[in-house]
């Protein structure tokens, strides 16, 4: 909810700049990793499907 977000933001802003940087780095890294993993999983699933189609279609 918005109240929770506001509270989290206020808590975040009370941290030291160094801690803020660290948290942002962790959050961004996690996002990037999940996007990369998603892309990899999607790509490998796609490749597997294409191979399976080739086998079926001979």
Secondary structure, 3 states (H helix, E strand, C coil): CHHHHHHHHHHHHHCCHHHHHHHHHHHHHHHHHHHHHHHHHHHHHHHHHHHHHHHHHC
